[in-house]
Amino acid sequence: MSEPQKFERGTSLSIFVSDRREDIGALVFALIIALGVVLVIGR
């Protein structure tokens, strides 16, 4: 049997060096959006 093909993660177009930094950046961005929505709707 041949070896399974290695899973290719993500894309080469990412501006981040590692997947962990990309994940943390996405979480921070989502938090900023959520806080903005709360502040705008909460008026």
PDB file of N, CA, C and O in Angstrom:
ATOM      1  N   MET A   1       0.838  -1.191   0.000  1.00  0.00           N
ATOM      2  CA  MET A   1       0.000   0.000   0.000  1.00  0.00           C
ATOM      3  C   MET A   1       0.878   1.247   0.000  1.00  0.00           C
ATOM      4  O   MET A   1       1.951   1.274   0.602  1.00  0.00           O
ATOM      5  N   SER A   2       0.401   2.265  -0.680  1.00  0.00           N
ATOM      6  CA  SER A   2       1.160   3.512  -0.699  1.00  0.00           C
ATOM      7  C   SER A   2       0.834   4.340   0.536  1.00  0.00           C
ATOM      8  O   SER A   2      -0.230   4.208   1.141  1.00  0.00           O
ATOM      9  N   GLU A   3       1.778   5.189   0.885  1.00  0.00           N
ATOM     10  CA  GLU A   3       1.581   6.043   2.060  1.00  0.00           C
ATOM     11  C   GLU A   3       0.494   7.075   1.768  1.00  0.00           C
ATOM     12  O   GLU A   3       0.378   7.551   0.639  1.00  0.00           O
ATOM     13  N   PRO A   4      -0.302   7.422   2.781  1.00  0.00           N
ATOM     14  CA  PRO A   4      -1.331   8.445   2.558  1.00  0.00           C
ATOM     15  C   PRO A   4      -0.688   9.792   2.249  1.00  0.00           C
ATOM     16  O   PRO A   4       0.386  10.115   2.756  1.00  0.00           O
ATOM     17  N   GLN A   5      -1.358  10.566   1.415  1.00  0.00           N
ATOM     18  CA  GLN A   5      -0.839  11.880   1.049  1.00  0.00           C
ATOM     19  C   GLN A   5      -0.882  12.812   2.259  1.00  0.00           C
ATOM     20  O   GLN A   5      -1.878  12.876   2.978  1.00  0.00           O
ATOM     21  N   LYS A   6       0.209  13.524   2.463  1.00  0.00           N
ATOM     22  CA  LYS A   6       0.280  14.440   3.600  1.00  0.00           C
ATOM     23  C   LYS A   6      -0.744  15.553   3.419  1.00  0.00           C
ATOM     24  O   LYS A   6      -0.902  16.104   2.330  1.00  0.00           O
ATOM     25  N   PHE A   7      -1.439  15.874   4.515  1.00  0.00           N
ATOM     26  CA  PHE A   7      -2.477  16.896   4.478  1.00  0.00           C
ATOM     27  C   PHE A   7      -1.856  18.272   4.352  1.00  0.00           C
ATOM     28  O   PHE A   7      -0.997  18.646   5.150  1.00  0.00           O
ATOM     29  N   GLU A   8      -2.283  19.026   3.356  1.00  0.00           N
ATOM     30  CA  GLU A   8      -1.771  20.382   3.166  1.00  0.00           C
ATOM     31  C   GLU A   8      -2.662  21.351   3.914  1.00  0.00           C
ATOM     32  O   GLU A   8      -3.865  21.419   3.666  1.00  0.00           O
ATOM     33  N   ARG A   9      -2.070  22.102   4.831  1.00  0.00           N
ATOM     34  CA  ARG A   9      -2.837  23.000   5.688  1.00  0.00           C
ATOM     35  C   ARG A   9      -2.820  24.412   5.139  1.00  0.00           C
ATOM     36  O   ARG A   9      -1.769  24.944   4.782  1.00  0.00           O
ATOM     37  N   GLY A  10      -3.996  25.008   5.075  1.00  0.00           N
ATOM     38  CA  GLY A  10      -4.105  26.422   4.746  1.00  0.00           C
ATOM     39  C   GLY A  10      -3.681  26.760   3.331  1.00  0.00           C
ATOM     40  O   GLY A  10      -3.701  25.923   2.429  1.00  0.00           O
ATOM     41  N   THR A  11      -3.304  27.994   3.171  1.00  0.00           N
ATOM     42  CA  THR A  11      -2.915  28.503   1.868  1.00  0.00           C
ATOM     43  C   THR A  11      -1.586  29.240   1.998  1.00  0.00           C
ATOM     44  O   THR A  11      -1.207  29.672   3.086  1.00  0.00           O
ATOM     45  N   SER A  12      -0.900  29.374   0.902  1.00  0.00           N
ATOM     46  CA  SER A  12       0.380  30.086   0.921  1.00  0.00           C
ATOM     47  C   SER A  12       0.185  31.595   0.853  1.00  0.00           C
ATOM     48  O   SER A  12       1.161  32.345   0.868  1.00  0.00           O
ATOM     49  N   LEU A  13      -1.073  32.053   0.777  1.00  0.00           N
ATOM     50  CA  LEU A  13      -1.351  33.478   0.687  1.00  0.00           C
ATOM     51  C   LEU A  13      -1.499  34.152   2.045  1.00  0.00           C
ATOM     52  O   LEU A  13      -1.757  35.354   2.112  1.00  0.00           O
ATOM     53  N   SER A  14      -1.340  33.400   3.120  1.00  0.00           N
ATOM     54  CA  SER A  14      -1.517  33.943   4.461  1.00  0.00           C
ATOM     55  C   SER A  14      -0.433  34.968   4.773  1.00  0.00           C
ATOM     56  O   SER A  14       0.724  34.796   4.390  1.00  0.00           O
ATOM     57  N   ILE A  15      -0.820  36.042   5.474  1.00  0.00           N
ATOM     58  CA  ILE A  15       0.162  37.065   5.856  1.00  0.00           C
ATOM     59  C   ILE A  15       0.844  36.699   7.167  1.00  0.00           C
ATOM     60  O   ILE A  15       1.781  37.376   7.590  1.00  0.00           O
ATOM     61  N   PHE A  16       0.381  35.637   7.810  1.00  0.00           N
ATOM     62  CA  PHE A  16       0.924  35.231   9.098  1.00  0.00           C
ATOM     63  C   PHE A  16       1.985  34.155   8.918  1.00  0.00           C
ATOM     64  O   PHE A  16       1.950  33.384   7.959  1.00  0.00           O
ATOM     65  N   VAL A  17       2.933  34.114   9.856  1.00  0.00           N
ATOM     66  CA  VAL A  17       4.026  33.148   9.786  1.00  0.00           C
ATOM     67  C   VAL A  17       3.554  31.754  10.198  1.00  0.00           C
ATOM     68  O   VAL A  17       3.970  30.755   9.612  1.00  0.00           O
ATOM     69  N   SER A  18       2.687  31.691  11.205  1.00  0.00           N
ATOM     70  CA  SER A  18       2.257  30.395  11.706  1.00  0.00           C
ATOM     71  C   SER A  18       0.735  30.342  11.829  1.00  0.00           C
ATOM     72  O   SER A  18       0.066  31.375  11.864  1.00  0.00           O
ATOM     73  N   ASP A  19       0.207  29.137  11.893  1.00  0.00           N
ATOM     74  CA  ASP A  19      -1.234  28.956  12.049  1.00  0.00           C
ATOM     75  C   ASP A  19      -1.713  29.505  13.385  1.00  0.00           C
ATOM     76  O   ASP A  19      -2.818  30.040  13.483  1.00  0.00           O
ATOM     77  N   ARG A  20      -0.884  29.372  14.410  1.00  0.00           N
ATOM     78  CA  ARG A  20      -1.281  29.866  15.734  1.00  0.00           C
ATOM     79  C   ARG A  20      -1.459  31.378  15.724  1.00  0.00           C
ATOM     80  O   ARG A  20      -2.423  31.888  16.295  1.00  0.00           O
ATOM     81  N   ARG A  21      -0.552  32.096  15.087  1.00  0.00           N
ATOM     82  CA  ARG A  21      -0.681  33.559  15.001  1.00  0.00           C
ATOM     83  C   ARG A  21      -1.919  33.938  14.207  1.00  0.00           C
ATOM     84  O   ARG A  21      -2.610  34.900  14.542  1.00  0.00           O
ATOM     85  N   GLU A  22      -2.197  33.183  13.159  1.00  0.00           N
ATOM     86  CA  GLU A  22      -3.384  33.452  12.348  1.00  0.00           C
ATOM     87  C   GLU A  22      -4.656  33.250  13.170  1.00  0.00           C
ATOM     88  O   GLU A  22      -5.594  34.043  13.077  1.00  0.00           O
ATOM     89  N   ASP A  23      -4.683  32.187  13.971  1.00  0.00           N
ATOM     90  CA  ASP A  23      -5.850  31.916  14.826  1.00  0.00           C
ATOM     91  C   ASP A  23      -6.044  33.015  15.869  1.00  0.00           C
ATOM     92  O   ASP A  23      -7.164  33.475  16.089  1.00  0.00           O
ATOM     93  N   ILE A  24      -4.957  33.433  16.507  1.00  0.00           N
ATOM     94  CA  ILE A  24      -5.051  34.484  17.522  1.00  0.00           C
ATOM     95  C   ILE A  24      -5.470  35.801  16.874  1.00  0.00           C
ATOM     96  O   ILE A  24      -6.274  36.541  17.441  1.00  0.00           O
ATOM     97  N   GLY A  25      -4.942  36.093  15.717  1.00  0.00           N
ATOM     98  CA  GLY A  25      -5.333  37.306  14.999  1.00  0.00           C
ATOM     99  C   GLY A  25      -6.813  37.301  14.651  1.00  0.00           C
ATOM    100  O   GLY A  25      -7.487  38.325  14.758  1.00  0.00           O
ATOM    101  N   ALA A  26      -7.316  36.144  14.234  1.00  0.00           N
ATOM    102  CA  ALA A  26      -8.742  36.035  13.907  1.00  0.00           C
ATOM    103  C   ALA A  26      -9.600  36.213  15.153  1.00  0.00           C
ATOM    104  O   ALA A  26     -10.654  36.846  15.091  1.00  0.00           O
ATOM    105  N   LEU A  27      -9.164  35.664  16.278  1.00  0.00           N
ATOM    106  CA  LEU A  27      -9.914  35.824  17.524  1.00  0.00           C
ATOM    107  C   LEU A  27      -9.944  37.283  17.967  1.00  0.00           C
ATOM    108  O   LEU A  27     -10.990  37.777  18.389  1.00  0.00           O
ATOM    109  N   VAL A  28      -8.821  37.971  17.878  1.00  0.00           N
ATOM    110  CA  VAL A  28      -8.762  39.381  18.264  1.00  0.00           C
ATOM    111  C   VAL A  28      -9.655  40.212  17.339  1.00  0.00           C
ATOM    112  O   VAL A  28     -10.374  41.100  17.796  1.00  0.00           O
ATOM    113  N   PHE A  29      -9.606  39.921  16.048  1.00  0.00           N
ATOM    114  CA  PHE A  29     -10.431  40.643  15.081  1.00  0.00           C
ATOM    115  C   PHE A  29     -11.915  40.423  15.366  1.00  0.00           C
ATOM    116  O   PHE A  29     -12.703  41.367  15.310  1.00  0.00           O
ATOM    117  N   ALA A  30     -12.300  39.186  15.669  1.00  0.00           N
ATOM    118  CA  ALA A  30     -13.697  38.876  15.996  1.00  0.00           C
ATOM    119  C   ALA A  30     -14.126  39.585  17.275  1.00  0.00           C
ATOM    120  O   ALA A  30     -15.260  40.054  17.374  1.00  0.00           O
ATOM    121  N   LEU A  31     -13.230  39.666  18.254  1.00  0.00           N
ATOM    122  CA  LEU A  31     -13.548  40.359  19.503  1.00  0.00           C
ATOM    123  C   LEU A  31     -13.765  41.852  19.261  1.00  0.00           C
ATOM    124  O   LEU A  31     -14.675  42.449  19.837  1.00  0.00           O
ATOM    125  N   ILE A  32     -12.943  42.448  18.421  1.00  0.00           N
ATOM    126  CA  ILE A  32     -13.101  43.869  18.100  1.00  0.00           C
ATOM    127  C   ILE A  32     -14.435  44.108  17.406  1.00  0.00           C
ATOM    128  O   ILE A  32     -15.133  45.073  17.715  1.00  0.00           O
ATOM    129  N   ILE A  33     -14.793  43.230  16.466  1.00  0.00           N
ATOM    130  CA  ILE A  33     -16.080  43.371  15.779  1.00  0.00           C
ATOM    131  C   ILE A  33     -17.229  43.224  16.775  1.00  0.00           C
ATOM    132  O   ILE A  33     -18.177  44.008  16.753  1.00  0.00           O
ATOM    133  N   ALA A  34     -17.142  42.223  17.645  1.00  0.00           N
ATOM    134  CA  ALA A  34     -18.211  41.987  18.636  1.00  0.00           C
ATOM    135  C   ALA A  34     -18.359  43.198  19.568  1.00  0.00           C
ATOM    136  O   ALA A  34     -19.481  43.616  19.856  1.00  0.00           O
ATOM    137  N   LEU A  35     -17.261  43.755  20.032  1.00  0.00           N
ATOM    138  CA  LEU A  35     -17.324  44.930  20.910  1.00  0.00           C
ATOM    139  C   LEU A  35     -17.909  46.135  20.164  1.00  0.00           C
ATOM    140  O   LEU A  35     -18.676  46.910  20.734  1.00  0.00           O
ATOM    141  N   GLY A  36     -17.544  46.284  18.897  1.00  0.00           N
ATOM    142  CA  GLY A  36     -18.096  47.376  18.089  1.00  0.00           C
ATOM    143  C   GLY A  36     -19.602  47.239  17.930  1.00  0.00           C
ATOM    144  O   GLY A  36     -20.333  48.224  18.039  1.00  0.00           O
ATOM    145  N   VAL A  37     -20.071  46.019  17.674  1.00  0.00           N
ATOM    146  CA  VAL A  37     -21.508  45.791  17.534  1.00  0.00           C
ATOM    147  C   VAL A  37     -22.222  46.076  18.845  1.00  0.00           C
ATOM    148  O   VAL A  37     -23.283  46.701  18.843  1.00  0.00           O
ATOM    149  N   VAL A  38     -21.667  45.636  19.954  1.00  0.00           N
ATOM    150  CA  VAL A  38     -22.285  45.878  21.259  1.00  0.00           C
ATOM    151  C   VAL A  38     -22.359  47.375  21.545  1.00  0.00           C
ATOM    152  O   VAL A  38     -23.371  47.857  22.054  1.00  0.00           O
ATOM    153  N   LEU A  39     -21.309  48.107  21.226  1.00  0.00           N
ATOM    154  CA  LEU A  39     -21.289  49.540  21.494  1.00  0.00           C
ATOM    155  C   LEU A  39     -22.266  50.302  20.596  1.00  0.00           C
ATOM    156  O   LEU A  39     -22.905  51.253  21.047  1.00  0.00           O
ATOM    157  N   VAL A  40     -22.386  49.897  19.340  1.00  0.00           N
ATOM    158  CA  VAL A  40     -23.280  50.588  18.410  1.00  0.00           C
ATOM    159  C   VAL A  40     -24.735  50.258  18.716  1.00  0.00           C
ATOM    160  O   VAL A  40     -25.572  51.160  18.733  1.00  0.00           O
ATOM    161  N   ILE A  41     -25.056  49.001  18.956  1.00  0.00           N
ATOM    162  CA  ILE A  41     -26.442  48.597  19.214  1.00  0.00           C
ATOM    163  C   ILE A  41     -26.842  48.934  20.644  1.00  0.00           C
ATOM    164  O   ILE A  41     -28.021  49.162  20.912  1.00  0.00           O
ATOM    165  N   GLY A  42     -25.887  48.970  21.563  1.00  0.00           N
ATOM    166  CA  GLY A  42     -26.186  49.198  22.949  1.00  0.00           C
ATOM    167  C   GLY A  42     -26.552  50.628  23.302  1.00  0.00           C
ATOM    168  O   GLY A  42     -26.862  50.917  24.457  1.00  0.00           O
ATOM    169  N   ARG A  43     -26.521  51.516  22.339  1.00  0.00           N
ATOM    170  CA  ARG A  43     -26.825  52.932  22.612  1.00  0.00           C
ATOM    171  C   ARG A  43     -28.273  53.145  22.938  1.00  0.00           C
ATOM    172  O   ARG A  43     -28.689  54.275  23.191  1.00  0.00           O
TER     173      ARG A  43
END
